[in-house]
Structures are given as structure tokens and as C-alpha cells.
């Protein structure tokens, strides 16, 4: 069920009305659990069974971790929970990939009609499995850490009744606004929010702003750009001019941001409408002045998850330079594979890992913090612009592996890019791409470091707030009109495949 479909609008409005009825206050969590199961099972009801298995595994293991006093059995329960999550993810997402690798290495050409191999090659990819599996892992580990440190418990519940705990765990993992493509929510951030919600407490400003910007980015920008960036797929790019190829790749960079940031904002708006705060997932990533900063701004919930549950446990940057580089490569390679069951995603992760390692080696990873003192002058502006364009170009060429998951096609694209310098420009693709990409640039511009600092220093705070409010209202109005009049053909979100 797509957020940008009439079916979902009707589904959400019905859920919203029932949820806030006075008679429903004592059963709000079960209502949202049922709604979430319907949402997930809408396209393929069979896959709901896997979600239920995941919920049950995480509820049982985290409950036992929370209730077990002896450290050794508690650790065994935690390892069981994490291992079960990884086995489910590995089987359903990577079973086909590793089976094909085995067959290629073993040089097997004739496959049996029955048995485990044909079964592994036909395993469906459950939508959202990467997201809800990571949330399950975070639940088990957070409960273990709270028990181990003797901290005040935010994840676990006070009730000794497993059924109550199962309800809350089911809700945490299946909450439909972020079930399919995040943001990835940590258990200790979500559990404290589970309580009775009231219609009067809804923050309508957050709801309206998040939904309008989110739907505009998805329906007007991403869904229109896809009709033009389609032409950098193989084999269509072979007839394009080099400049056209670059513009369309730039357009795809804008599209993937608009698509995923749009989804995240819609999820945040829907969550706020139901009384739940979901974490920000994007913070204007295309103004990053270093690759490290980019990953603090892009898919923040995944970056934070990888840092908290993988990079730091591996030793982070506390065990010497060589170990730091190794840890970066491990985390980014696995982060790349998390995005898809294809070796090109692993290459994409290695690409970013090499970039992060090189940046750290050269000392270029130390970007000034957002509130640092910057000189708002032309020299600083040019320096920041060079850094931003360098990082953006690096990231954009990396997205080529998302648009062309077959690695050989991505390499052929780069070869063609160098060859087709004398081919005539295709303005029919270039002009619309630049037009639809422009709002994403405008969206980022006010937060460009030196520009933002200059505005802050030259304009009184009261006048800045008033002026910002007027411009924001005008922008939201324009976006709302754009959604109504210029939405592209409805399409699934790019990150649904992950």
C-alpha cells in the first residue's frame, strides 16, 4: 500500500477516526497493530507470517533478557535473538545471492527441479525486512545494555505479563508509518511514547509541514524526475551525449533524495498525527562539506544504527588508525549490502568506505560543527562551495550503482560517458531534469553554511523569524498547489526494494 495512493489515504483516514474515538482510548495500541498488519499484508498477505515470526522472536528473547537475573543465560538469550534476526534477514534477502555465488563457483549449470537450491533461488524479498529486522536487533541489544548497566529501564515495561509486553513489541516493530522504509526507530526512543493519545494534543504544524513537503518531494519531484532519469538505464544511455548523461545522473541524485526524504517526512507526519515522534532522517545532506558530514545528514537513522550497534562494538576509532580504517570498510561494506542483495551494493559500500578512509587519512573529515564561527565572506563561501560540490559529485557518481545494479552496466556507463563527448545534446531530457531538480537545490540553499551564517549575523532574530514564517507559508502553499496540479505518475518508493 503506497503512501501516495488513494487506497492509503482512505485507509489512514479510517484508522485515524477510529483511533481517536473516545471509546477507543483503552485499545489504541491494538487498533494500530491491526492497522499495521493490514497495511503490511495488503500486497502480499503471505509475507505477514514472516513479520509475525520476527515480532515473536524479538518479544520472547528481549523479554527473557529483561527478566533473567543471571548474566550468562541473559547473554545467551540476547545472542539467540540477534542471531535469529540475522538468519531471517540472511535467508530471505541474501539466500538467492549466495546460492547463485555458490553455483557459479561450483560451475553448476544443470539445476534440479526440486530441492533446496530451486527453493533458495525463488525466495521472495519481503518488503521492509531490512528495516524491521534492524529494529528487532536494536530492541534486544538495548534491553541487554540496560540490564547490564543497571540503568533506569525505558525499553522494557513494568508489567510482568508477557502478553502486555508482546503487544508493545508488536506495535514497536510493525508501526505502519515507518514499517516499510524507516526511519529506523530505536526501542529506547519509542517505548516511552506508548501511552494514550488525545486528538487535542496533535501538533498540526509538524503534521501539515511534514506531509506537504514529503508528498511534494515524492509526487512532484521524484515521480516526475523518474521519467527522465530512466534513460540512463542500460542500454538507453549508449545514445546520449556525455553532458546529457551527467545531467541525468545529477537528476537521479536529486530524485533519490526527494524520494527517500519524501518518504521519511511523510512517515514523520503520519506518526505525529497519531501522537508519535519519529526521528529526523535527513538534514539537508547535499550541503555536506565532507563525506563524514554527509553520513551525519543522510539516512541518519541507519548511520546512527550502524555506528551504535556495529562500528562502536568493533572498536570504532579507539584501537589505532589501521583498525579504524578496517572498521570503516567493514561497516560501509555491510551497510552497502544492507541496501540490496546485489554485489553492486557491496561495491557501493566499499566505494564510500574508501572515501571515508581517505578523507580521514588526509584530515579532511573534521568539518566545522553547525554552530561554529564562520566568516561570512566571499573566500569562505568559495571554499565551502568547492567542498560541497566535491562531496556531492562523489556521492552522485556512487548513486550510479543504485540506478544500474549490474556492475558491468555501471562501468559501461562511465566508458560511454568518456566516449560520447561529440554526440549532440538531448535538450528534451536536460531542461525538464534541471527544472524538477531546482526545488531540491532551493530546499538546501538556506542552510548552506556561510549563507545561513550571514543571514543570522545581518538580520535581527525577530525579523528573521517573521520573514522566515512568511516565506515558509508561501512555499508550503506553492508545494500544495504543485501536488494537486503537477504530480507525476504514481510509483513505488526507491527504498522499498531494500
SULSULZI-V713095 format. One line per field, one symbol per residue. ss: DSSP state (A for helix, B for strand, O for the rest). phi: phi as a letter, one per 20 degrees, with the letter a starting at -180 (. if undefined). psi: psi as a letter, one per 30 degrees, with the letter a starting at -180 (. if undefined). A space follows every 10 residues. Layout:
# SULSULZI-V713095
ss: ???
phi: ???
psi: ???
This chain:
# SULSULZI-V713095
ss: OOOOOAAAAA AAAAAAAAAA OAAAAAAAAA AAAAAAAAAA AOOOAAAAAA AAAAAAAAAA AAAAAAAOOO AAAAAAAAAA AAAAAAAAAA AAAAAAAAAA AAAAAOOOOO OOOOOAAAAA AOOOOOOOAA AAAAAAAAAA AAAAAAAAAO OOOOOOOOOO OAAAAAAAAA AAAAOAAAOO OOOOOOAAAA AAAOOOOOAA AOOAAAAAAA AAAAAAAAAA AAAAAAAAAA AAOOOAAAAO OAAAAAAAAA AAAAAAAAAA AAAAAAAAAA AAAOOOOOOO OOOOAAAOOO AAAAAAAOOA AAAAAAAAAA AOOOOOOOOO AAAAAAAAAA AAAAAAAAAO OOAAAAAAAA AAAAAAAAAA AOOOOOOOOO OOOOOOOAAA AAAAAAAAAA AAAAAAAAOA AAAOOOAAAA AAAAAAAAAA AAOOOOAAAA AAAAAAAAAA AAAAAOOOAA AAAAAAAAOO AAAAAAAAAA AAAAAAAAAA AAAAAOOOOO OOOAAAAO
phi: .egecfgfgf gffffgfffe fgfefecffg ffffffffgf egebgfffgf ffffffffff ffffffeeef gfffffffff ffffffffff feddgfffff fffffelede effcoffgff fdffeffmff ffffffffff ffffffffem ffedefdffe ffffffgffg fgfdgfgdfe bmffeegfee gfefafdcgf efefffgfff ffffffffee effefgfdfg feffefffee fgfffffffg ffffffffff ffgfffffff fffendedff dcclfedfeb fffgfeddlg ffgfffffdc ffgfpldecn fffffffgff fffffffgfa ebffffffff gfffffffff femeeefffg dffdefcfff ffffffffff fffffffffg fefcfegfff ffgfffgfee fdfffdffef fffffffggf fffegfdfgf ffffgfeecg gfffffffff ffffffffff ffffdcfffg bffgfffd
psi: jkehleeeee eeeeeeeeeg kefgefgeee eeeeeeeeee feeifefeee eeeeeeeeee eeeeeefkek eeeeeeeeee eeeeeeeeee efegeeefee eeeeefhkej klflaeeeee fgkljkkgee efeeeeeeee eeeeeeeefh lkkfellfkf jeeeeeeeee eeefjeegee hakjkkeffe effjlkkkef fkjfeeeeee eeeeeeeeee defeeffefe fglkgfffgk leeeeeeeee eeeeeeeeee eeeeeeeeee eefggkjkkk fkiifggkgl eeeefffkhe eeeeeeeefe eefffbgfhl eeeeeeeeee eeeeeeeefl ikfeeeeeee eeeeeeeeee efggfikkle gljkjileee eeeeeeeeee eeeeeefefe feeifjeeee eeeeeeefeh fgkkkiffee eeeeeffeee eeeeefgkee eeeeeeffkk eeeeeeeeee eeeeeeeeee eeeefhklkk llkefff.
